[in-house]
Amino acid sequence: MSKLKLDLIKNSISYFREAVAYAQRDGLDETGWKFAIINVVQAMELAFKEKLRRIHPALIYSSVDERTDTVSLSKALKRLVDPGIGGLVIAEKDPRKIETAVKLRNELTHFECEHEHEHMEAKFADIFSFMIFFYREHLELPAEEFIDYDAHQHIMGLVKARAELRTRAQSYIKAEGFIDIWICSSCDESTFVAQNGECCLCHHKEAVLDCASCGQETLESEVIDTSNFLDWDYNEGSMILMEDFGMEMTACQGCIETFKSKVDEKRQAQYHEDMERDAMAYR
């Protein structure tokens, strides 16, 4: 008989993916949000324990001497932010947001409760965005290991989730001291870290290239094929490049207009040279 065996991090990710699956359902109601929140908080608790385990395996237990019951979520967080244990630096408002989400999770699982749709979405957005960066920064996981790209884009469609993620992305950029921050070609936010080739908001990855025409760094998606601006001729069933004017075959969006102007200038100059040469030939 086959057995299911999950370590802390795989278990955490499985709950996180389940939370995301609920959150991206069309026509999500309060029942759907209930399971999204329960699962995302459970994912957070397991992720905290995994971080403690990496510091020292004994830290995942409530009592490091008895080593029977594992720590609660709140106690795990206290150990993580303790300068003498985890030394974890988190935003000032995060402990309160986590405490509120845990309280909501407990109400949803143990008590009768009633919450507005907007309130539950907001609490999910808080923990979802926190976990995105916790997995990446503190557990050093690439985004594709804990969330599918399409699912992430779907969740970002939630106004509250996008706003929370944007705030955390901006804080992350500032904390890491990144300098070259561009507008992401996928989410249109100023959160694309050029030196990493990845957006820290939507996780879109893209190569950063040197423009063949102007030499400036540019996104691969912004490289334009300029061959149609050059002179071609049709010969025996195929197109033949007749004149490239000494220009490259690609240019970035930033220099494409300059590229076209230079081609026009060179074409005009060559036309006048040809006219003068023909005139000289008839003299």
C-alpha positions in Angstrom: 0.0 0.0 0.0 1.4 3.4 -1.0 2.0 6.0 1.8 1.9 9.8 1.7 5.0 11.3 3.3 5.5 15.0 3.4 8.2 17.0 5.2 7.4 20.4 6.7 8.1 22.5 3.6 6.3 20.2 1.2 3.3 20.0 3.6 3.3 23.8 3.8 3.4 24.2 0.1 0.5 21.7 -0.4 -1.7 23.8 2.0 -0.6 27.0 0.3 -1.5 25.6 -3.2 -4.9 24.5 -1.8 -5.5 28.0 -0.4 -4.7 29.5 -3.8 -7.0 27.0 -5.6 -9.9 28.2 -3.4 -9.0 31.9 -3.8 -9.0 31.8 -7.6 -12.3 30.2 -8.0 -14.9 32.1 -10.0 -17.8 33.5 -8.0 -16.0 32.8 -4.7 -18.3 33.0 -1.7 -17.8 33.1 2.0 -17.5 29.3 2.2 -14.7 29.4 -0.4 -12.9 32.2 1.5 -13.2 30.1 4.7 -11.2 27.3 3.2 -8.7 29.7 1.5 -8.0 31.3 4.9 -7.8 28.0 6.8 -5.3 26.6 4.3 -3.1 29.7 4.0 -2.8 30.0 7.8 -1.9 26.4 8.1 0.7 26.8 5.3 2.2 29.7 7.3 2.4 27.7 10.5 4.2 24.9 8.8 6.6 27.3 7.0 7.5 28.9 10.4 8.3 25.5 11.8 10.4 24.7 8.8 12.4 27.9 9.3 12.9 27.0 13.0 14.0 23.5 12.0 16.7 24.9 9.7 18.0 26.9 12.7 17.9 23.9 15.0 15.6 20.9 14.9 14.7 21.1 18.6 13.2 24.6 18.0 10.1 23.1 16.4 9.0 21.7 19.8 7.1 23.6 22.4 9.6 22.3 25.0 13.1 21.7 23.6 13.7 19.3 26.5 10.6 17.1 26.2 10.2 17.4 22.4 6.7 16.1 22.2 4.3 18.7 21.0 5.3 21.2 18.3 5.1 24.9 18.8 2.0 26.9 18.1 2.1 29.4 15.3 2.3 32.4 17.7 5.2 30.8 19.7 7.0 29.9 16.4 6.8 33.5 15.3 8.1 34.7 18.7 11.2 32.5 18.3 11.7 33.5 14.7 11.8 37.3 15.5 13.8 36.8 18.7 17.3 38.3 18.0 18.9 35.5 19.9 17.1 32.7 18.0 15.9 33.5 14.5 16.6 37.2 14.2 13.9 37.5 11.6 13.1 41.1 10.5 9.5 41.6 9.4 7.4 44.6 8.9 6.0 46.4 12.0 2.4 45.6 11.1 3.0 41.9 10.3 2.6 40.5 13.8 -0.8 42.1 14.2 -1.9 41.0 10.7 -0.8 37.4 11.5 -2.5 37.4 14.9 -5.8 38.6 13.3 -5.6 35.9 10.6 -4.9 33.2 13.2 -7.9 34.4 15.3 -10.1 34.3 12.2 -8.8 30.8 11.3 -9.7 29.6 14.8 -13.2 31.2 14.6 -13.8 29.5 11.3 -12.8 26.1 12.6 -14.0 26.1 16.2 -16.9 28.6 16.6 -19.9 30.0 14.9 -18.9 33.1 13.1 -20.1 35.6 10.5 -17.8 37.8 8.4 -18.3 40.0 5.4 -16.8 38.8 2.0 -14.6 41.9 1.9 -13.1 41.2 5.4 -12.2 37.7 4.5 -10.7 38.7 1.2 -8.6 41.3 3.0 -7.3 38.8 5.6 -6.4 36.3 2.9 -4.6 39.0 1.0 -2.5 39.9 4.1 -1.3 36.3 4.7 -1.0 35.3 1.0 1.3 38.3 0.2 3.3 37.7 3.5 3.8 34.0 2.5 4.9 34.8 -1.0 7.9 36.8 0.3 8.4 34.5 3.3 8.9 31.5 1.0 11.3 33.5 -1.2 13.3 35.5 1.3 13.5 33.2 4.4 13.1 29.8 2.9 14.9 30.6 -0.4 12.4 29.0 -2.6 11.9 30.1 -6.3 8.3 31.1 -6.9 7.6 28.2 -9.3 8.1 25.7 -6.4 5.1 27.0 -4.4 2.8 28.7 -6.8 1.9 28.4 -10.5 2.5 31.5 -12.6 -1.1 31.6 -13.9 -2.5 31.1 -10.5 -0.4 34.0 -9.2 -1.7 36.2 -11.9 -5.2 35.3 -11.1 -4.8 36.1 -7.4 -3.3 39.4 -8.4 -6.6 40.2 -10.0 -8.0 40.7 -6.5 -7.6 44.4 -5.7 -6.7 43.9 -2.1 -4.1 41.1 -2.9 -2.5 43.2 -5.6 -2.2 46.3 -3.3 -0.7 44.2 -0.5 1.8 42.5 -2.8 2.8 45.9 -4.3 3.5 47.3 -0.9 5.6 44.3 0.1 7.5 44.3 -3.3 8.4 47.9 -2.8 9.6 47.2 0.8 11.6 44.3 -0.5 13.3 46.4 -3.2 14.2 49.0 -0.6 15.5 46.5 1.9 17.7 44.7 -0.7 19.0 48.0 -2.1 18.2 47.2 -5.7 18.9 50.1 -8.1 17.9 49.2 -11.6 14.1 48.9 -11.2 12.1 48.9 -14.4 8.4 48.7 -15.3 7.5 45.0 -15.7 6.3 44.1 -19.1 3.8 41.7 -17.6 2.1 43.5 -14.6 3.1 47.1 -15.6 4.3 47.9 -12.1 7.7 49.4 -11.3 8.9 46.2 -9.7 11.1 44.5 -12.2 14.6 44.0 -10.8 16.9 44.2 -13.9 19.9 42.6 -12.2 17.8 39.5 -11.4 15.8 39.5 -14.5 12.6 39.0 -12.5 9.7 41.0 -11.2 9.4 40.8 -7.5 5.6 41.5 -7.7 4.3 39.0 -10.3 7.4 36.9 -10.6 7.6 37.4 -14.4 11.1 36.4 -15.6 12.7 37.9 -18.7 16.1 38.2 -20.1 17.8 41.6 -20.0 19.8 42.2 -23.2 22.1 44.9 -24.6 20.4 46.6 -27.5 22.3 45.9 -30.7 21.6 49.4 -32.0 22.2 51.7 -29.1 24.0 49.5 -26.5 21.6 50.2 -23.7 20.1 47.4 -21.6 16.6 46.5 -22.5 14.0 43.7 -21.8 14.0 41.0 -24.4 10.3 41.7 -25.1 11.1 45.2 -26.0 13.6 44.2 -28.8 12.1 45.0 -32.2 13.0 43.4 -35.5 14.1 46.2 -37.7 14.7 44.3 -40.9 11.5 45.6 -42.5 13.0 49.1 -42.4 15.9 48.1 -44.6 16.0 47.6 -48.4 14.9 44.2 -49.7 14.2 42.8 -53.2 12.3 39.7 -54.4 14.5 37.4 -56.4 13.7 33.9 -57.7 11.2 33.1 -54.9 13.0 34.6 -52.0 13.7 38.0 -50.4 17.2 39.3 -50.7 18.6 42.0 -48.5 19.9 44.6 -50.9 21.1 47.3 -48.4 21.4 47.3 -44.6 22.9 50.8 -44.5 25.4 49.5 -41.9 22.6 49.1 -39.4 21.7 46.3 -37.0 18.7 44.0 -37.5 17.2 44.8 -34.1 16.6 47.9 -31.9 15.0 48.5 -28.6 11.8 50.5 -28.2 13.8 53.4 -26.8 15.9 53.9 -29.9 13.6 52.6 -32.7 12.6 56.1 -33.9 16.3 57.1 -34.0 17.0 53.9 -35.9 14.4 54.7 -38.5 15.6 58.3 -38.8 19.2 57.2 -39.4 18.0 54.7 -42.1 16.1 57.4 -43.8 19.1 59.8 -43.7 21.4 57.1 -45.1 18.9 56.2 -47.8 18.6 59.8 -48.8 22.3 60.3 -48.8 22.8 57.2 -50.9 20.1 58.4 -53.3 21.9 61.7 -53.8 25.2 59.9 -54.3 23.7 57.6 -56.9 22.2 60.6 -58.7 25.5 62.5 -58.7 27.3 59.4 -59.9 24.8 58.9 -62.8 25.1 62.6 -63.7 28.9 62.3 -63.8 28.6 59.2 -66.1 26.6 61.2 -68.7 29.1 64.1 -68.8 
